[in-house]
Amino acid sequence: MKYGIHRAESSPDDGRVISVGQDNIGDALASRRTGTFMSKPRQTPLSLVGLDIGGTKTHGLRWNGSEVCAEARSGSANVQNVSVETAGRNIAEVFAALGSGPIDRVVAGSGGIDTETDAESLRALIAVHAPGAEILVVHDTRLILAAGRAATGMAVILGTGSAAWGINGSGREGRAGGWGYLLGDEASGYWLGREAVRATLREFNRGQAPGELGRRVLAANKVESPDELIALFHGDTDRRYWAQQSPLVFEALAAGDPGSALIVAEAVEHVCGMLGDLAALLGLDGPVIIGGGVGTHQPVFQDGLRAALDAMGLGDIRFLEVDPVHGARFISDHTALPATAP
């Protein structure tokens, strides 16, 4: 898949695609090791906007040259999770908070960017607020690797959803997972929340009283009986609702709940499976950059991942200490983009 750079002209629908795609990005990132830089320098400081569009929120940063000058957050603009209208409103809210003035480039990372059509749909929403800007749309796992300041390696996002992506020294790319909650999203926040409900229902079907995890699930959802969870799950709740309950699994685990231990162990296996596939495909043994709320906020999960990945022969495991949106700066600095409008 090659996602080009879009330059909006007089109107967002009148733009054209500059011939810079994902292969060029890989070449540019790989070229960093040889000291080459594929972009021509600009005469004025670059005004850059970075967007990290997740399942629950959109996080934006604006740079003037190398300095961050504005930051904004809004709801999700991922059209797999929200309507196009809602996505448009949330993007508009972010750009309004980032301030006015010309924007040279936008680097936007989002889940669900699987085809050029997906990328173009997001570009169109962004171009309204950045006329004349170069707009690069990538899968959000790219932001993870870039935020870890790695030119090659593998990135895993463990947030509302899950996916892994990697690139090797020759520029070859690969992806594992990221198929959405109906087909995958294992080890994600949504998956953990759903597994907590399933464990609670299994206890109920066996005639057992709710255990530590089950009691927490019932309390969090304000229901008296586990069977009420079935209607709630299939009702008006969405993926974000259940993803926000993923901490219940780790809280119950800390209290000694054996069912929670099984869920976390399975989550570790799923992440290892994704990275094992990528490592074999790309011939990589690291680094591995892990981001997303589930991946960065649960120490016991991190410990399990470190041990399991080390046993697989994967090294240099890093958990992001900055927000993924900071990867937009690294991508922009190491991607071949035109210095001026052609």
Summary of the structure (lengths in Angstrom):
residues: 342
radius of gyration: 20.9
end to end distance: 24.4
largest distance: 72.1
contacts: 1233
relative contact order: 0.16
helix: 44%
strand: 19%
